[in-house]
Amino acid sequence: LSERFETKDAVALAGAAAAASHRLGIGTAATNPHTRHPLVTATAATTLHRLSRGRYALGLGRGFDALSDLIGLPRVTSARLEDTVALLRTLWRGEAVADHHGAAGDFPYLRRTATGEDRIPVLMVALGERTLELAGRIADGVVLHTFFTDDTLARAVRTVRHAAERAGRDPGSVRIWAVLATVEESVPEELRLRKITGRLATYLQGYGDVLVRVNGWDPGVLKRFRDDPLVRDHPGPLDAAPAATLERIGSLLPDEWLAACATGSAGHCASRIADQFGAGADSVILHGATPAELAPVVAAWRSRRDPQRFSSLPANPGWRTP
């Protein structure tokens, strides 16, 4: 469940999902570690963990530096992420935190009044290499980024697993989620533009330098994209732009960039899901479409899915082993 500050709150959405379901795993992917006090985050995760009977995973990520600057929050560093995760795990173990001074802040005394220990997995949303390495060191699961090429996905999986091994962890214990923008051919063209072209363009607005670098794309194309008056002068995220604007923006993006997704027939989209597993992912998030829009893709994937391959994966998206 994603979060946008001006649109939707991940904790409220997770509560609704937990109340409306009995078997589905639920994860936030992601909220940021500095938009709530650590005790509030720990309590929210405890509530969702117990409400869902262990199906919930807390997802954390850096977010947009530009947005943090705009709304008056500090930028999220690796040190802050690591310190926050350590604080949360201490609180979930039922222990108190006293006289803490660290990257997450200064806290004289933190303690949950909820009794007992709660085993809640942490998902880390990761894009750049340093965050991938951090996730391999400390996270239970990793959510990669939309619009990774297959080669980039395979490299990210290796980075996470090697970092886990160097940290003395079982590299196979970290559950890695690929995120695949998926728009099947029955979705109307204007919506397809918004979900693929608009979404990629919005990412390029916010942190295009990192996405272009990890994919090995041409930074000169990114500069021309950002310098185009249509992009430079557009107020707000491009995935909310009119269809005519999105068509023009699409002409600024190479086909190779727009191909890092799943579009076309349901069968082709199912093949693209298989590609994600072939590149090393444990699980795949089909991103950017509603359940009804994804129904043909799920049906096509079901016809080729090997149930035995996934039978050991827990429902909770943060765990790879029960």
N, C-alpha and C positions, 0 to 999 in steps of 0.2 A: 504494500500500500504506500504510494508516494505521498509527498506532502508539499503543498505550496502555501506559503504563509498567508497569502491574500485570498485563498480559495478553499483549502481543506486541511483539516487537522488530522494527523496520522493516528493519534491516540484514540480520538473519537471514532474514526473509521474502523480501527482494530477492535474496539469494543463492540461495535455493531456487527462485525464479521464473527466475533466469538459468540455473540448471543444468537446469531441466525444460523449457525452451523454446528456440526458435531464431530466431523472428521477432518475438515480442511486445516492445513497448516496456515499460520498467519504471521506475516512479518512486516515490519516497517522498513522501507527501502527508499529513502532514509529520512530520519530527522537529524538535526544537528546537535552537537553536544553542548552548545552554549545558549540555546533559546529557552531552556528550562533549567532551573536549579537542579543539581545532581540528585538531591533528595526527592524532588518532584519526579524526575525521570525514573529513579529507582522504584518509587511508589507506583507510578503508572505501569511500569513493566511487571511489578509484583501483582497488581490487580489483574492485568491482562493474562498473566501466566496462570493465575488461580481460576479466573473466570473461564478460561479456555481449557483447563485441565492439562496444561503443559504443551499446548499447541503453538505458543507464541514465541517469536524471536525478535529482539530489539535490534533494529538496523540503525547504524550511525554513519554519517559521512561529513565531508568538509563543507559542502554547499558552494554557493557562488561567492567569491571574494567581493565582487562588485556589489552584490546585494547586501552583504554584511556591511560594507562601507556606507551604502545608501541609508540603511535603517539604523546605523549607529551601533553595530555589534563588532567586536574584534574578529579578525580573520581566524579561522580554525587551523591550527598547526598540528603536525603529527604528535608533538608532545602533549598538546591538549587532548587529542583523541586517546592517547595511551593512558594519560592520567585519569581521564573520565572513566574509562573502562575499568581501571583498577579500583576506583572509588565505588563504582556500581557493584562490582563483584564482591567487594568487602561487605557492602550493605546487604546484598542478597544472601551472603553466608550467615547473616544475623549478627555480624560484628559491628561495633561502633567505630567511628572515625574521629579522632581527637587531634586538635592542633595541626591541621593539615595545611601545608603551604606548597602549592605545586602549580603546574601549568593550567589546571582546571580552575584554580582560584584558591582563596584562603578561607578555610572553614574551621571555626573553633570546635564545633561538635556536631556530628551527624549520626543519626541512628534511626532505623525503622522501628516502629512499635509492633509491626507484624512479627509474630513468633515463628521460629523455625527457619530452615534454610531453603532457598528457592534456586533451583538449577535452571537458569535462563540463558540461552545462547545469545551471543552477540554476532550479528552480521555486520560486516564492514563494506560499505560501498566504495569501490576503488576504481580509479582511472589511471593515474600516473604511476610510474614504477616505484617511487618511494612509498606511496600509499599501499600498493600491492605488497611490498615487502613488509610493511607494518602489519597489514592484515594477516599475512602468513605467520608472523610472530605471535600475534595476540588474539586473533578473531577465531570464532568457531565456524563461521561461514563467510563467504565473500560474494558480493553481488558486483559483477563487472558492469561495463557501461554499454549503452546502446550504440550502434554503429561502429562496433569493432569489426574489422575484417577477420576472416577465419585465421589468417596467420597471426594477427595481433592477439586473438583469443588464445591460440595455442601458446604463444609466448607469455601471456599473462598467467596462464595456468602453471607454466614452468616456474615463473617468478615466485608465485605464491607458495608452491610446494617446496622449492629450494629454500625459501626464507623460513618456512616452518621447520624444515630439517636442520638448518643452521641453529635454530633456536632450541633444538633438542626435542621437538615435537614430532609426532607421527605425521608425516606430510600427507598421508592418505586420510587423516581425520578431519581435514578442513573441507567443507562442502562448498563447491564453486558453482555459482549460478551465472550462466551466460544470459544476456538480455538482448532479445531479438525483436526489433520492430517488425510487426507482422500485420500486413494489410492484404487480405484476400481480394480477388478480382471483383467480387460482387459488391464491394464497398463503393459508393458513388465517387466519381473522380474528384470532386471538390474536397471531400473528406480525406481521400487518399493523399491529395496534395498537402493538406493540413497535417496529417499524421506522419508523413514521410519527409517531404520537402520542408514543411514548416518546422517540424521537430528538429531536424538536423540543423537548419538555419539558426534556430534558437540556441542550440548548443554551441554553434560556432560564434554566436554573439557573446556568450558568457565565458566559455573557456575553450575556444577554438584552438588556441596555441597548443594546449595539452593534447586534445583529441587528434589534431593533425600530426603532432610529433609521434604519438604512440602508434599511429597507423602508417607512418612513413609517407604521408601525403605531402604534396608540394606547398610549402608555406607561402609561396608567391601567389597561388590561387586564393588562399585565405586572405591575403592582403588586398587583392583586387575585389574580393567579395565584400570585405569590410569598408573599402573605400568607395564602393558604388553608392551614389546618392540615395538610391531606394533603400539600401540597408542602413547607411549612415544616418539618414534623417528619419527613420521609422521610430515612432515612440512605442516603447514596450517590446515584449517578445514577439518574434515573427510568426510563431504558430497561431497567433490571433489575428494575423493580417488578412485582408480580403483575398478572395481567390485570384483576382487579376494580379495582385502583388506577388502572390506565391508562384504563379506561373512565370513571371519575370525573374523572380529569385531563383527558380529552378534552373533557368538558363545560365546562371552564374556558377552552378555547381557541376563538377565532372560526373559523368555517369558512374565512374568507379566509386565515388563517394556515396552516391545514392543507392548503389547496389549492395551495400553492407547491411542488408535487411532481408525480409521475406515478403515478396509480392507475387502476384500472378495467381495461378490456379491453386486450389487447396492442395493438390498433389505436390506441386512445386514447393509450396510453403512447408509441407511435411518433409520434403527432401532437405530444405534449409535447416529444419530442426535437427535432422540426422547429422548435418554438417557440424553443428555445435557440439554434439556428443563426440563426433569424430575428432574434433580439435581438443577434446579433453575435459569438457564441462561435465559436471555431475548432474545438473538439472538446468532447465531452460525456462526463462520468463518470456512469455509472449506479450510484447509491450505495445501499448498505444491503441488497442482496439477493445471494444466491449465484448463480453462473453458471447452475445448473440452474433457479433461479427466474426468471432473466432470459431463458432460451432463447426463450419465446414472443414476448417484446418484440423481441429481436434479429432473429427471423425476420420479424416485422411491419415492422421498420425496414428490413431488407434489401430488401423488396419496393418501397419508395419511395425508397431512398437513391440519389443521383446519384453514381456512382463517380468521374466526372470532377472533381467538385467537390473531392474529397479525395485525388486521386491524387498531388498534389505534397507531401503531408504526410509527413515521415519517421516511421519507427516510434518513434524516441526521442521520448517525450512532452514533452521540454524544448525541442525545436527546431520552428520553423515552416517553415523552409526547409532543404534538405539542406546 
